[in-house]
Amino acid sequence: MDAYELYEKHEHIAKETLYRMFTHPKGIARKHKIEFADLLQYARLGLWIAATTYDQSKAKFITHAINHIKWKVTTSLERECMPMKVNPNNRVWVDNMYTFVSMEADINSSDSYDVKTYHDIIASDMDTVEEAFDNIYSSRITSNLDETQLEILKLKEEGLSYDKIGDLWNMTGANVQAKIYKARKKVRECLEEAM
């Protein structure tokens, strides 16, 4: 069987593996600010790599495919969903690296404009220090919640009812309500610790 036939015969494995890797892959896609179709495409690329590199004498194709799908999805999420993209095949030299600095850092510019800091260049009404602290508090709070709690809270925030969320997560509305109660309790505890 050639690579095209293997791929077509086992195309369903890509989506199944995504759902085995993540309980809610659509939520993972939203978290990484990509479309679910892109996440599914990463899985399909893994399947294609498996189909083209398969050797019958070493393992069953399904095992080989699942490993390649998991590897491709994981590496793609790590590499391609970062704010700055770096080609992993190119060697990065120290001279070519970007240096991250404070928004208040002085700019060594010979321009005659009245530009002294990065804040002068980037128009913003936002207080970066306040936003940085908000991000720190948010990350502390969300790190105490599991993925299911985060996704259920997001769906509730979007206005879905307990029963509708329960249908999406294969649980009862009462179970969803209990999970939201526990998540809110954790959030309250984190906020009390921060004060």
Secondary structure, DSSP 8 states (H G I E B T S, - for coil): --HHHHHHHTTHHHHHHHHHH-S-HHHHHHHTT--HHHHHHHHHHHHHHHHHH--TTTS-HHHHHHHHHHHHHHHHHHHHTSSS---TTS---GGGS-----TTSB-----SS---BHHHHS---S-HHHHHHHHHHHHHHHHTS-HHHHHHHHHHHTT--HHHHHHHHTS-HHHHHHHHHHHHHHHHHHHHHH-
